[in-house]
Amino acid sequence: EEAAGGGSRRGGPAGERDEEGAAERGPGAAYHMFVLMEELLDKLKLLSYEEEVLRRHNMRPLSRHYFALPTNPGEQFFMFCTLAAWLITKAGRSFEQPQEYDDPNAIISNVLSELRLF
């Protein structure tokens, strides 16, 4: 049984849980990913990503909501992988920069393997 005052519903369809969960978080929950992206961009700028990543790879700067909205999944995935590789090397590990046409599953597997070592 469900406790008074809310809590997640167990046993109901997943859609019901999702809608109820969103209602419990409040109306601003839908915009949380935009706030996270803005914070991520601020942190990347503090780490000098513009000089160390964008100029080196001849890439355009990220918009404030680049990863918050699915606009070009292939480009976004490659940017994510490029940033992940750069951050891993920035943390002192050796990591080969992925190429645009590398196998996406292999790239993600390599990133996850490296992150498990931290």
C-alpha positions, -999 to +999 in steps of 0.1 A: +000+000+000+010+035-006+019+057+024+000+089+030+016+120+016+028+105-017+056+084-028+061+064-059+033+040-070+044+005-074+027-019-097+011+007-120+020+012-156+053+030-161+035+060-177+016+066-145+047+065-124+064+090-148+035+114-148+031+112-110+069+117-105+069+148-127+040+162-107+058+155-074+089+174-086+070+205-096+065+224-128+101+234-131+113+198-134+109+200-172+135+227-174+160+211-151+180+197-180+185+232-194+199+244-160+222+214-159+235+221-194+241+258-185+261+247-155+280+221-175+290+248-201+302+271-173+324+243-159+338+235-193+347+272-198+365+272-165+385+242-177+394+261-209+375+238-233+373+266-259+411+267-263+419+231-255+391+213-274+373+236-298+403+253-314+423+220-315+395+202-333+381+232-353+347+229-336+321+255-329+313+265-293+285+248-276+252+266-272+237+270-237+213+241-244+234+220-268+229+186-250+195+195-236+177+193-269+182+165-295+190+184-326+217+164-344+223+131-325+254+122-346+271+155-340+261+157-304+274+122-298+307+130-314+310+162-293+302+142-261+329+117-270+354+144-277+347+161-245+347+129-225+381+119-240+395+154-233+382+153-197+397+119-191+431+131-203+427+163-183+423+141-152+457+126-160+448+094-178+459+084-213+430+082-236+429+082-274+407+109-290+378+091-308+374+097-345+341+106-361+336+073-379+347+050-350+322+025-338+299+043-312+296+012-291+333+008-289+338+045-280+313+043-252+327+010-239+362+026-238+349+057-220+330+037-194+360+013-189+382+043-183+358+060-159+355+028-138+392+032-131+387+065-113 
